[in-house]
Amino acid sequence: MDIIINNTLFTGKLLIHLPTVDSTNDYAKAYIAKNSPIDGTVILADEQFAGRGQVGNTWIAESHKNLTFSIIYKTDFLLASEQFWLNKAISIGIAVATSKFIQNKIPHQPNRIAVKWPNDIFYDANKMAGILIENTIQGLHLKYSIIGIGFNINQTYFPENIRATSLHTSMDSHIDKYEFLEQLLSSIEKYLLLLKNKHFETLKQLYTNFLYQYNCWADYQKGDSCFKGKILDVDAMGYLQMETANGMEQFGFKEIRFIV
């Protein structure tokens, strides 16, 4: 079927819709190698049989029930040292779109969407979406960024060892995933443009507003040890800034685990 995105400036104006693919991010990388992609090109797959999460994790999604897609953006306006700002902008775009979509369908419900550092979207304490950003660097700047997104839409069964949910489960109704996709792409583009115009302070505040377990004591694990910590910030390089019994500490990706 043809999917037309009407509410964006450029994101999804070229949309490649695939019935099945190993990984939309891998397809996007191969596409870039052979073409000069249009900014905002979207690769959307009905089924992704080798989807990837952060640092080699696997993204598992039932075919035809969810959204699995990648966006190709030209990001040469960002220094390589600024690349985590892209993570923040994309995370905000997804969080805002999801929160608004739920609130439009279920008025007066308080926001229950959060960004779990570094790359997940949570509903309460359950994962609803994951983000995998892969950047090409040229000199001091980025060149292209591939934004891989897996979003649980109408899937209702998840393995018992996975804390996950979907829009269908959270809203107790079937979701038109292409209606949601259009809103999602529009929101992502909005916050990408804020980033392009260097509105770092606005993005920082929005990201903090959505940050999971921000400014509250919670349980974490590092190696074989558990500890209590309070998230105070995520810095420009993407390090988690946390208050612990040892004072202020910072943690990189995969260095600690959230105990939820």
C-alpha positions in Angstrom: 0.0 0.0 0.0 1.1 3.6 -0.6 1.6 5.6 2.6 1.5 9.4 2.1 2.9 11.6 4.8 1.1 15.0 4.5 2.1 16.9 7.7 5.9 17.3 7.4 8.2 19.5 5.5 10.5 16.7 4.3 10.5 13.7 6.7 8.8 10.7 5.0 8.2 12.5 1.7 10.2 9.7 0.3 9.0 6.5 2.1 10.2 3.1 1.1 7.7 0.5 2.3 9.1 -3.0 2.5 7.1 -6.2 3.3 10.1 -7.7 5.1 13.7 -6.9 5.8 16.5 -8.0 8.1 17.0 -4.5 9.6 15.7 -1.2 8.4 19.0 0.4 9.7 21.1 -2.0 7.7 18.9 -1.4 4.6 19.3 2.4 5.2 23.1 2.0 5.4 23.2 0.0 2.1 20.9 2.6 0.5 23.2 5.5 1.5 26.2 3.6 0.0 24.5 3.4 -3.4 22.5 6.7 -3.5 22.5 10.3 -2.4 19.5 10.0 -0.2 16.9 12.7 0.1 16.9 14.2 3.6 14.2 12.6 5.7 13.9 9.4 3.7 12.0 6.8 5.7 12.5 3.0 5.4 9.4 1.3 6.8 9.1 -2.5 7.1 6.0 -4.6 7.9 8.3 -7.3 9.3 11.9 -7.0 10.6 13.5 -10.3 11.3 16.9 -9.2 12.5 16.2 -5.9 14.2 18.9 -4.5 16.4 18.8 -2.5 19.6 21.5 -0.6 21.4 25.0 -2.3 21.7 24.0 -5.6 20.0 20.6 -6.2 21.6 17.8 -7.6 19.5 14.5 -5.8 18.9 11.7 -8.3 18.7 8.4 -7.3 17.2 5.4 -9.2 15.8 5.1 -8.7 12.1 2.4 -6.3 10.8 1.4 -5.2 14.3 4.1 -2.7 15.1 6.1 0.1 13.6 9.7 -0.7 12.6 11.4 2.0 10.5 14.5 4.1 10.0 14.8 7.8 9.0 17.9 9.0 7.1 18.8 12.6 8.0 21.6 14.8 6.8 23.1 16.0 10.0 26.2 17.9 8.9 25.0 20.8 11.0 26.1 18.9 14.1 29.6 18.5 15.4 30.6 14.9 16.2 30.9 16.0 19.8 27.2 17.1 19.7 25.8 13.9 18.6 24.0 13.0 21.8 21.9 16.1 21.3 20.4 14.2 18.3 19.4 11.4 20.7 17.7 14.0 22.9 15.8 15.6 20.1 14.6 12.3 18.7 13.6 11.1 22.1 11.6 14.3 22.8 9.9 14.0 19.4 8.7 10.5 20.1 7.7 11.2 23.7 5.7 14.3 22.8 3.9 12.6 19.9 3.1 9.5 22.1 1.9 11.6 25.0 -0.3 13.8 22.8 -1.7 10.8 20.9 -2.8 9.1 24.1 -4.2 12.2 25.7 -6.2 13.0 22.5 -7.8 9.5 22.7 -8.1 9.5 26.5 -8.6 13.1 27.7 -7.5 14.2 31.2 -5.2 11.2 31.7 -1.9 12.5 33.2 1.3 12.0 31.2 2.7 8.5 31.7 5.3 8.6 29.0 9.0 8.9 29.9 12.4 8.7 28.2 14.5 6.1 29.8 18.2 6.9 29.4 19.8 6.4 26.9 17.4 5.2 24.2 14.0 3.8 25.3 10.5 5.2 25.6 8.5 4.0 28.6 4.9 3.9 29.5 4.9 3.8 33.3 7.8 1.2 34.0 7.3 -0.7 30.7 9.1 -0.3 27.4 7.0 0.9 24.5 9.6 1.9 22.0 13.4 1.8 21.4 15.7 4.0 19.4 19.0 3.1 17.7 20.9 6.0 16.1 23.9 5.3 13.9 26.0 8.2 12.7 28.4 8.7 9.8 31.2 11.1 10.8 33.1 13.2 8.3 35.9 15.3 9.8 34.6 17.1 12.8 31.0 16.9 11.8 28.3 14.3 11.3 27.4 13.5 7.7 24.3 11.2 7.9 22.4 9.8 10.8 20.2 6.8 10.6 17.4 6.9 13.2 16.1 3.4 13.8 12.8 3.2 15.8 10.9 0.2 16.9 7.5 1.0 18.4 5.0 -1.4 19.9 1.6 -0.5 18.5 -0.9 -3.4 18.5 1.2 -6.2 20.0 -0.4 -7.5 23.1 1.7 -10.5 24.1 5.3 -10.2 25.3 7.6 -12.8 26.9 7.3 -12.9 30.7 10.9 -11.8 31.2 10.4 -8.6 29.2 8.8 -5.5 30.8 7.1 -4.2 27.7 3.8 -2.7 26.6 2.2 -1.2 23.5 -0.2 1.6 22.6 -3.0 -1.0 22.2 -2.4 -2.3 25.7 -2.0 1.1 27.3 -5.1 2.5 25.6 -7.2 -0.7 25.5 -8.0 -0.2 21.8 -6.7 -1.1 18.4 -4.5 1.6 16.9 -4.3 2.8 13.3 -0.5 2.5 13.1 -0.2 4.7 10.0 -2.2 7.5 11.6 0.2 7.3 14.5 3.3 7.2 12.2 2.3 10.4 10.5 2.0 12.2 13.9 5.3 10.6 15.0 7.2 11.8 12.0 5.9 15.3 12.3 6.9 15.5 15.9 10.4 14.1 15.3 10.9 16.6 12.5 9.8 19.5 14.7 12.4 18.8 17.4 15.1 18.0 14.8 14.6 21.5 13.4 14.9 22.9 17.0 18.2 21.1 17.2 19.3 22.4 13.8 18.6 25.9 15.0 20.7 25.2 18.1 17.9 25.5 20.7 19.9 23.5 23.2 18.4 24.9 26.3 14.9 24.3 25.2 15.8 20.7 24.3 17.6 20.2 27.6 14.5 21.3 29.5 12.1 19.2 27.5 14.3 16.1 27.8 14.6 16.6 31.6 10.9 16.9 31.8 10.4 13.5 30.3 13.5 11.8 31.9 12.6 8.5 33.6 13.3 8.5 37.4 14.7 12.1 37.2 15.5 13.6 40.6 14.2 10.7 42.7 16.0 7.9 44.5 15.8 4.5 42.8 17.7 1.2 42.6 20.4 0.5 40.1 23.0 -2.2 39.5 26.6 -2.0 38.5 28.3 -5.3 37.9 27.3 -7.5 40.8 26.5 -4.6 43.2 23.2 -2.8 43.7 23.0 0.8 44.9 20.6 3.7 45.2 21.0 6.8 43.1 19.3 9.9 42.0 19.5 11.1 38.4 20.3 14.8 38.2 21.3 15.3 34.5 22.4 13.8 31.2 25.3 15.8 30.0 26.0 16.9 26.4 28.2 13.8 25.8 25.4 11.5 27.0 26.8 10.6 30.4 24.3 10.0 33.2 25.0 12.3 36.1 23.8 10.8 39.4 24.0 11.4 43.1 24.9 8.3 45.1 26.1 7.5 48.6 29.6 8.2 47.2 28.7 11.7 46.0 28.3 12.7 42.4 29.1 10.0 39.8 28.7 9.7 36.1 27.9 6.6 34.1 28.2 5.7 30.4 26.1 3.5 28.2 25.6 -0.1 29.6 27.6 0.7 32.7 24.7 0.4 35.0 21.3 -1.3 34.8 18.0 0.2 36.0 16.2 -2.0 38.4 12.5 -1.4 37.6 
